[in-house]
Each structure stands twice: as C-alpha cells, then as structure tokens.
C-alpha cells in the first residue's frame, strides 16, 4: 500500500502549537513547511513523496494511517521532534 504525506517538523511542542494556530487562521501548509520545518523536505513544502508501509517511524505511520487524503494530523511526537502531518495519498 503506497501512502503519501507532507509534514512540518519542529524541535519544540510550543512551535508546533504555534503552527497549528497559523494553519487554523488560513496560512498555507506548504509555506509554513518552507519557513519553519527543520526537515530537508522543507524546501519542497514538506513533501515526503510516496512510500510504503513500514518506511516511516512508528508514531508517524500510526497517525498517518488514521488520516484521510487531505486531512491533517494533530501534533505527533517522534524521536526527531514534533510533526504536523498532511496526508496526500
């Protein structure tokens, strides 16, 4: 099963909470990813492309599997930091 996602990765939970507020006020996910994400995917608007089950860390994948295409997650903590995940496929 192929999945796709974009994400924004930050180091601190309060940063993720601030980003949720910005998204709720209408700012674009891709723009915020470019401006704030610490992941290398930031330059691509947070786009991680497509991948198979088992390729992402467990908490990330577990949350992604609960989302419908176009739906965004709440804040997800992994060993890399705090993610906001947008399912694309």
PyMOL commands that set and color helices and strands:
alter all, ss='L'
color gray80, all
select helices_A, chain A and resi 13-24+29-36+40-44+58-66
alter helices_A, ss='H'
color red, helices_A
select strands_A, chain A and resi 2-10+47-52+72-78+81-87
alter strands_A, ss='S'
color yellow, strands_A
deselect
rebuild
show_as cartoon
